[in-house]
Amino acid sequence: MTELDVGRKERPAGIKRLRSNFASEPSFLLVGHVARAHGVRGEVWVKINPGREGHLLQSPQEVFIGDKHKVCGLQSIRKHRNGMLLMVDCCSDRNEAESLRGQKIWVAGDSSDELGINEYYVEDLVGMQVNDEDGENVGKLVEVLPTGANDVYRVVGSGAELLLPAIDSVIRSVDVSKDEMVVRLIPGIRG
């Protein structure tokens, strides 16, 4: 492995790590997002990510809501129309449930498959702001394209699209906690 291995790593069993490479930090599994409120008692209907239903059905004691991972006790869970209805203790009526619309739902994860230094899950890279070495914003990373030799990062910004090879000479640094990537734009890459 090179000093800066920014290659793609498949996520085993849906592990979604808190934005940190420190082993002492907790790990979380992203299981879905709140699509809407359901009823008047504070239940929320959660659109489950593919392959993640089992993580909720394993009866976790709590779920974590939003990017800040607000802890909420899980009072009940049941299947409903291609999703799940959750009753959480931090939501007691329809208005509170409606305020959670669009929030991500996480459960405690297994940290047995920790990433190495400078390894990243694709989901952690997508959405990052990409800047050049002079600090000028190049755009937002919108897609990771797997190729035979190395991945290619599709970056869109200022009406232009760039395809950046995920190699050491182009990808200079990645800061997952700041959602920021610094790249060196080699001649001819801007087309």
C-alpha positions in Angstrom: 0.0 0.0 0.0 1.3 3.4 -0.9 1.6 6.4 1.4 -1.7 7.8 0.2 -4.0 4.9 -0.7 -7.2 6.6 -1.7 -8.6 3.6 -3.5 -12.0 2.3 -3.2 -12.8 -0.2 -0.5 -16.1 -2.1 -0.5 -18.1 -1.7 2.6 -18.6 -5.1 4.3 -22.0 -5.6 5.8 -22.9 -2.0 5.5 -20.4 -0.6 8.0 -20.6 3.2 8.1 -17.9 4.7 10.3 -18.2 7.9 12.2 -16.0 10.4 10.3 -12.8 9.4 12.1 -9.9 7.1 11.6 -9.3 6.7 15.4 -10.0 3.3 16.8 -11.5 4.8 20.0 -14.3 6.4 18.1 -17.6 4.6 17.8 -18.8 3.0 14.6 -22.3 3.3 13.2 -24.3 1.5 10.6 -26.4 3.8 8.4 -29.7 1.9 8.1 -32.0 4.4 6.4 -33.6 7.8 6.7 -36.9 9.2 8.1 -39.3 9.6 5.1 -42.3 10.9 7.0 -44.3 11.0 10.2 -46.9 8.2 10.7 -49.9 8.7 12.9 -50.3 11.1 15.8 -48.2 9.3 18.5 -44.8 10.2 17.1 -44.0 7.2 15.0 -41.7 7.7 12.0 -41.7 5.8 8.7 -38.1 4.9 7.8 -37.0 4.2 4.2 -34.5 1.4 4.8 -31.3 1.2 2.8 -30.9 -2.0 0.8 -29.6 -4.9 2.9 -29.9 -3.0 6.2 -33.3 -4.2 7.5 -31.8 -7.0 9.5 -29.8 -4.5 11.5 -33.0 -2.9 12.8 -34.7 -6.3 13.3 -31.9 -7.5 15.6 -33.7 -5.4 18.3 -31.2 -2.6 19.1 -31.9 -0.8 22.3 -31.3 2.6 20.7 -30.9 4.4 17.4 -28.9 7.4 16.5 -30.6 10.2 14.5 -29.0 12.7 12.2 -25.4 13.5 11.4 -24.8 14.4 15.0 -26.0 10.9 16.1 -28.7 12.0 18.6 -29.3 9.0 20.9 -32.9 7.9 21.1 -34.3 4.8 22.8 -36.1 2.4 20.5 -39.6 1.7 21.9 -41.0 -0.3 19.0 -40.3 -1.3 15.5 -42.5 -3.0 12.8 -42.4 -3.5 9.1 -44.7 -1.3 7.1 -45.0 -0.8 3.3 -41.4 -1.4 2.1 -40.0 0.3 5.2 -40.1 0.3 9.0 -42.2 2.2 11.5 -40.1 3.2 14.5 -41.3 4.6 17.8 -38.5 6.4 19.6 -38.5 7.9 23.0 -37.3 11.3 21.8 -40.4 11.8 19.7 -43.8 11.9 21.4 -46.2 13.5 18.8 -46.6 14.0 15.1 -45.0 17.5 15.1 -41.8 16.1 16.6 -41.9 13.2 14.2 -42.3 15.5 11.3 -39.3 17.5 12.4 -37.2 14.4 11.8 -38.1 14.1 8.2 -35.0 13.5 6.1 -32.8 12.7 9.0 -30.5 9.6 8.8 -31.1 6.7 11.1 -28.1 4.8 12.4 -27.5 1.9 14.8 -24.4 0.9 16.7 -21.9 -0.7 14.3 -19.2 -3.3 14.4 -15.8 -1.8 14.4 -14.1 -5.2 13.6 -13.3 -4.1 10.0 -11.6 -0.8 10.7 -10.1 1.1 7.8 -6.3 1.5 7.5 -4.8 4.9 7.5 -5.7 6.8 4.3 -8.4 4.3 3.3 -11.9 5.6 2.8 -15.4 4.2 2.1 -16.9 5.5 -1.0 -19.8 7.0 0.9 -17.4 9.1 2.9 -15.9 10.6 -0.3 -19.1 11.3 -2.2 -20.2 14.8 -1.3 -16.8 16.2 -0.4 -15.7 19.6 -1.5 -12.7 19.4 -3.7 -10.1 22.2 -3.7 -6.9 22.6 -5.6 -3.5 23.1 -3.8 -4.0 26.9 -4.0 -7.3 26.6 -2.1 -9.5 27.3 -5.1 -12.7 25.3 -5.0 -12.8 22.9 -7.9 -16.3 21.4 -7.1 -18.0 18.6 -5.3 -17.1 14.9 -5.6 -20.4 13.4 -6.9 -19.3 9.8 -7.9 -16.5 7.3 -7.7 -16.1 5.3 -10.9 -14.3 2.0 -10.4 -11.9 1.2 -13.3 -9.3 -1.5 -13.8 -6.2 0.3 -12.6 -7.5 2.9 -10.2 -10.8 4.7 -9.4 -11.8 7.9 -11.0 -13.5 10.7 -9.0 -16.2 12.6 -10.9 -16.1 16.2 -9.6 -18.8 18.7 -10.7 -18.5 22.5 -10.1 -18.8 25.9 -11.8 -20.6 24.3 -14.8 -17.7 22.0 -15.5 -17.1 18.3 -14.8 -13.7 16.9 -14.0 -12.6 13.2 -14.0 -9.8 12.9 -11.5 -7.7 9.7 -11.3 -7.4 8.4 -7.7 -3.6 8.4 -7.7 -1.1 9.8 -5.3 0.1 12.5 -7.8 -3.4 13.9 -8.2 -5.1 13.3 -4.8 -2.9 15.2 -2.3 -5.0 14.9 0.9 -8.4 13.8 2.2 -9.9 15.1 5.4 -13.1 13.2 6.0 -13.9 15.1 9.2 -14.0 18.4 7.2 -15.5 16.8 4.0 -12.6 18.2 2.0 -10.2 16.8 -0.5 -7.1 18.6 -1.9 -6.0 17.8 -5.4 -3.2 18.7 -7.8 -4.7 19.6 -11.2 -2.2 18.2 -13.7 -1.9 19.9 -17.1 -4.7 19.1 -19.4 -7.1 17.8 -16.8 -9.5 20.8 -17.1 -9.9 20.0 -20.8 
